[in-house]
Amino acid sequence: MSAVHPEPLPEELLIPHPRRLSPATPGYDEILAVHEAAIAGGESRYVDPLSGLWVMTAVHLWERGYCCYSGCRHCPWVER
């Protein structure tokens, strides 16, 4: 995957915005752990432990370089 965004993802954007994933969500810590493991493994997505659906990582979305307005859980562009 070639990066559109030249700077690395700021660390504070690794945590989903509360509008996209509330810390009160059941399994929140497990979701963050699976997301972190996917990023550490160089994966662009992971299987959500609650729904079984594929979820794109924050790094993948950052490297894409824009928000598609689909409500992605890890979208780093929520506040932009």
PAVEXRO-45246 format. One record per atom (N, C-alpha, C): z, x, y; chain. Coordinates in pm, whole numbers, plus 50000, padded with zeros to 5 digits. Example, Ala and Ser with C-alpha at 12.3 -4.5 7.8 and 13.67 -1.06 7.14 Angstrom:
2
[[50780, 51319, 49431], A]
[[50780, 51230, 49550], A]
[[50780, 51320, 49670], A]
[[50708, 51285, 49775], A]
[[50714, 51367, 49894], A]
[[50787, 51290, 50003], A]
% end
This chain:
80
[[50000, 50086, 49884], A]
[[50000, 50000, 50000], A]
[[50000, 50091, 50123], A]
[[49911, 50067, 50215], A]
[[49910, 50149, 50336], A]
[[49988, 50077, 50445], A]
[[50068, 50152, 50514], A]
[[50156, 50094, 50616], A]
[[50079, 50066, 50744], A]
[[50092, 49943, 50794], A]
[[50036, 49906, 50923], A]
[[50135, 49945, 51032], A]
[[50262, 49932, 51000], A]
[[50367, 49963, 51097], A]
[[50407, 50109, 51077], A]
[[50386, 50195, 51177], A]
[[50409, 50339, 51158], A]
[[50555, 50381, 51146], A]
[[50648, 50310, 51210], A]
[[50789, 50347, 51203], A]
[[50852, 50287, 51079], A]
[[50954, 50356, 51024], A]
[[51026, 50298, 50910], A]
[[51105, 50175, 50954], A]
[[51132, 50089, 50860], A]
[[51210, 49968, 50887], A]
[[51349, 50005, 50934], A]
[[51393, 49953, 51050], A]
[[51531, 49978, 51094], A]
[[51630, 49921, 50991], A]
[[51734, 49996, 50963], A]
[[51828, 49960, 50858], A]
[[51889, 49821, 50877], A]
[[51914, 49782, 51002], A]
[[51976, 49651, 51026], A]
[[51886, 49535, 50985], A]
[[51756, 49560, 50966], A]
[[51664, 49455, 50926], A]
[[51653, 49440, 50774], A]
[[51730, 49521, 50701], A]
[[51732, 49506, 50555], A]
[[51812, 49383, 50513], A]
[[51901, 49336, 50599], A]
[[51981, 49216, 50570], A]
[[51905, 49096, 50626], A]
[[51881, 48993, 50544], A]
[[51806, 48877, 50592], A]
[[51874, 48808, 50711], A]
[[51794, 48760, 50802], A]
[[51846, 48683, 50915], A]
[[51917, 48560, 50860], A]
[[52032, 48520, 50916], A]
[[52106, 48405, 50863], A]
[[52025, 48275, 50864], A]
[[51924, 48265, 50950], A]
[[51838, 48144, 50947], A]
[[51751, 48142, 50823], A]
[[51730, 48258, 50762], A]
[[51645, 48267, 50643], A]
[[51727, 48270, 50514], A]
[[51847, 48330, 50521], A]
[[51936, 48335, 50404], A]
[[52079, 48342, 50456], A]
[[52148, 48231, 50449], A]
[[52285, 48225, 50498], A]
[[52377, 48306, 50407], A]
[[52472, 48377, 50467], A]
[[52571, 48448, 50384], A]
[[52653, 48352, 50296], A]
[[52651, 48223, 50327], A]
[[52723, 48124, 50247], A]
[[52643, 48079, 50124], A]
[[52520, 48127, 50111], A]
[[52435, 48090, 49997], A]
[[52498, 48138, 49867], A]
[[52512, 48049, 49767], A]
[[52562, 48096, 49637], A]
[[52472, 48208, 49585], A]
[[52532, 48315, 49537], A]
[[52455, 48428, 49485], A]
[[52404, 48524, 49591], A]
[[52454, 48509, 49714], A]
[[52408, 48592, 49827], A]
[[52417, 48742, 49795], A]
[[52532, 48786, 49746], A]
[[52550, 48929, 49716], A]
[[52455, 48976, 49605], A]
[[52433, 48891, 49507], A]
[[52339, 48925, 49398], A]
[[52197, 48937, 49453], A]
[[52159, 48847, 49541], A]
[[52026, 48852, 49603], A]
[[52008, 48983, 49680], A]
[[52108, 49019, 49760], A]
[[52100, 49144, 49836], A]
[[52091, 49265, 49743], A]
[[52164, 49262, 49632], A]
[[52161, 49374, 49537], A]
[[52023, 49387, 49472], A]
[[51964, 49276, 49435], A]
[[51832, 49279, 49372], A]
[[51727, 49326, 49474], A]
[[51740, 49280, 49598], A]
[[51649, 49323, 49706], A]
[[51661, 49473, 49727], A]
[[51783, 49523, 49735], A]
[[51807, 49666, 49755], A]
[[51750, 49748, 49639], A]
[[51767, 49700, 49517], A]
[[51715, 49771, 49400], A]
[[51562, 49775, 49402], A]
[[51500, 49667, 49444], A]
[[51353, 49664, 49453], A]
[[51304, 49766, 49554], A]
[[51369, 49772, 49670], A]
[[51330, 49868, 49773], A]
[[51350, 50011, 49721], A]
[[51464, 50037, 49659], A]
[[51493, 50171, 49605], A]
[[51390, 50211, 49500], A]
[[51339, 50113, 49427], A]
[[51239, 50139, 49323], A]
[[51096, 50140, 49375], A]
[[51080, 50123, 49505], A]
[[50946, 50124, 49563], A]
[[50865, 49998, 49537], A]
[[50934, 49892, 49501], A]
[[50866, 49764, 49473], A]
[[50844, 49686, 49602], A]
[[50738, 49609, 49608], A]
[[50710, 49528, 49726], A]
[[50770, 49388, 49715], A]
[[50817, 49353, 49597], A]
[[50875, 49220, 49575], A]
[[50974, 49226, 49458], A]
[[51048, 49117, 49444], A]
[[51145, 49108, 49335], A]
[[51153, 48962, 49291], A]
[[51211, 48941, 49175], A]
[[51229, 48805, 49125], A]
[[51365, 48756, 49175], A]
[[51364, 48643, 49246], A]
[[51488, 48585, 49296], A]
[[51577, 48547, 49178], A]
[[51702, 48595, 49177], A]
[[51790, 48567, 49063], A]
[[51830, 48420, 49051], A]
[[51815, 48342, 49156], A]
[[51853, 48201, 49151], A]
[[51737, 48110, 49113], A]
[[51620, 48134, 49174], A]
[[51507, 48043, 49152], A]
[[51404, 48096, 49053], A]
[[51402, 48229, 49032], A]
[[51301, 48287, 48945], A]
[[51167, 48310, 49016], A]
[[51160, 48280, 49145], A]
[[51037, 48298, 49221], A]
[[51027, 48441, 49274], A]
[[50904, 48487, 49299], A]
[[50883, 48618, 49359], A]
[[50914, 48612, 49507], A]
[[50982, 48715, 49557], A]
[[51020, 48725, 49698], A]
[[50976, 48863, 49748], A]
[[50907, 48867, 49863], A]
[[50864, 48995, 49921], A]
[[50983, 49063, 49988], A]
[[50987, 49196, 49977], A]
[[51096, 49271, 50038], A]
[[51074, 49287, 50188], A]
[[51181, 49318, 50258], A]
[[51173, 49342, 50402], A]
[[51082, 49459, 50433], A]
[[51086, 49563, 50349], A]
[[51001, 49680, 50372], A]
[[50853, 49641, 50361], A]
[[50819, 49564, 50261], A]
[[50680, 49519, 50245], A]
[[50635, 49440, 50368], A]
[[50719, 49347, 50412], A]
[[50684, 49264, 50527], A]
[[50674, 49348, 50654], A]
[[50761, 49445, 50670], A]
[[50759, 49535, 50787], A]
[[50630, 49616, 50788], A]
[[50595, 49670, 50671], A]
[[50475, 49752, 50663], A]
[[50349, 49670, 50685], A]
[[50354, 49542, 50653], A]
[[50240, 49455, 50680], A]
[[50215, 49445, 50830], A]
[[50323, 49445, 50909], A]
[[50309, 49456, 51054], A]
[[50309, 49328, 51135], A]
[[50328, 49213, 51074], A]
[[50329, 49088, 51150], A]
[[50399, 48978, 51071], A]
[[50437, 48872, 51141], A]
[[50495, 48754, 51078], A]
[[50385, 48653, 51052], A]
[[50385, 48596, 50933], A]
[[50284, 48495, 50897], A]
[[50337, 48352, 50917], A]
[[50460, 48339, 50963], A]
[[50523, 48209, 50990], A]
[[50537, 48122, 50865], A]
[[50557, 48187, 50750], A]
[[50577, 48113, 50625], A]
[[50724, 48098, 50589], A]
[[50813, 48153, 50671], A]
[[50956, 48141, 50644], A]
[[51007, 48238, 50540], A]
[[50945, 48354, 50529], A]
[[50986, 48453, 50428], A]
[[51133, 48491, 50447], A]
[[51203, 48500, 50337], A]
[[51347, 48528, 50336], A]
[[51381, 48658, 50408], A]
[[51304, 48762, 50387], A]
[[51337, 48894, 50441], A]
[[51250, 48932, 50561], A]
[[51190, 48835, 50627], A]
[[51101, 48864, 50739], A]
[[51175, 48942, 50849], A]
[[51127, 49063, 50881], A]
[[51192, 49140, 50986], A]
[[51147, 49097, 51127], A]
[[51058, 49001, 51134], A]
[[51000, 48959, 51262], A]
[[51064, 48832, 51315], A]
[[51170, 48781, 51252], A]
[[51231, 48654, 51289], A]
[[51266, 48649, 51438], A]
[[51322, 48756, 51491], A]
[[51367, 48757, 51630], A]
[[51263, 48813, 51726], A]
[[51143, 48838, 51682], A]
[[51042, 48900, 51769], A]
[[50945, 48799, 51821], A]
% end
